[in-house]
Amino acid sequence: MNIAIISGSARPERQSHQVALEVQQRVNKLGLSSWIWDIKESNFPLLDYTFGEHPNPGESLKQVKVQLDQTDAFIIVSPEHNGSYPGALKNAMDYFYKEYVHKVFGIVTVSNGVLGGINALKNLQHYVLKVNGIVSPEFVITPEVQTLFKDGILTDEKYGHRTDVFLKHFLELAGALSANK
């Protein structure tokens, strides 16, 4: 199984990216293949055409398209910006559609506050349904992310355990659905 981990922030001082890297590390420890779709590094222009309609898609769009075609399931790691997920994340994901259809999405949200990105979570669940994805009922909210890592290493064992439980359920669902294809 090949898992795309979408690192959903384009901000310079983003803390959610270290959560995405932690998720990838845990997925890889399970022996699965994964890749990070880093919204910041993709640096897509504002959406004018979807990939399928684009008269001249750039190289970064083409590279992501190839990787999406090889992806079996997705984990979105997103901060909460103004009560929702970042516009840069939506802009990048909106370039594609058929690549998401009937694939499982797990969601991990991040905030500096105590609510852990719960509003972003609700909005992302709705978005996934609109692109015909399948939302995993398991999710992870990440409150006070600034307290969880030291020098890029997770220091909160409880958060690590919650992430492992999320991944277990997410992968069971993704595995069951891919077995039926």
Rosetta blueprint (number, residue, H / E / L):
1 M L
2 N E
3 I E
4 A E
5 I E
6 I E
7 S E
8 G L
9 S L
10 A L
11 R L
12 P L
13 E L
14 R L
15 Q L
16 S H
17 H H
18 Q H
19 V H
20 A H
21 L H
22 E H
23 V H
24 Q H
25 Q H
26 R H
27 V H
28 N H
29 K H
30 L L
31 G L
32 L L
33 S E
34 S E
35 W E
36 I E
37 W E
38 D E
39 I H
40 K H
41 E H
42 S H
43 N L
44 F L
45 P L
46 L L
47 L L
48 D L
49 Y L
50 T L
51 F H
52 G H
53 E H
54 H L
55 P L
56 N L
57 P L
58 G L
59 E H
60 S H
61 L H
62 K H
63 Q H
64 V H
65 K H
66 V H
67 Q H
68 L H
69 D H
70 Q L
71 T L
72 D L
73 A E
74 F E
75 I E
76 I E
77 V E
78 S E
79 P E
80 E L
81 H E
82 N L
83 G L
84 S E
85 Y L
86 P L
87 G H
88 A H
89 L H
90 K H
91 N H
92 A H
93 M H
94 D L
95 Y L
96 F L
97 Y L
98 K L
99 E L
100 Y L
101 V L
102 H L
103 K L
104 V E
105 F E
106 G E
107 I E
108 V E
109 T E
110 V E
111 S L
112 N L
113 G L
114 V L
115 L L
116 G L
117 G L
118 I H
119 N H
120 A H
121 L H
122 K H
123 N H
124 L H
125 Q H
126 H H
127 Y H
128 V H
129 L H
130 K H
131 V L
132 N L
133 G L
134 I E
135 V E
136 S E
137 P E
138 E E
139 F E
140 V E
141 I E
142 T E
143 P L
144 E L
145 V H
146 Q H
147 T H
148 L L
149 F E
150 K E
151 D L
152 G L
153 I E
154 L E
155 T L
156 D L
157 E H
158 K H
159 Y H
160 G H
161 H H
162 R H
163 T H
164 D H
165 V H
166 F H
167 L H
168 K H
169 H H
170 F H
171 L H
172 E H
173 L H
174 A H
175 G H
176 A H
177 L H
178 S H
179 A H
180 N L
181 K L
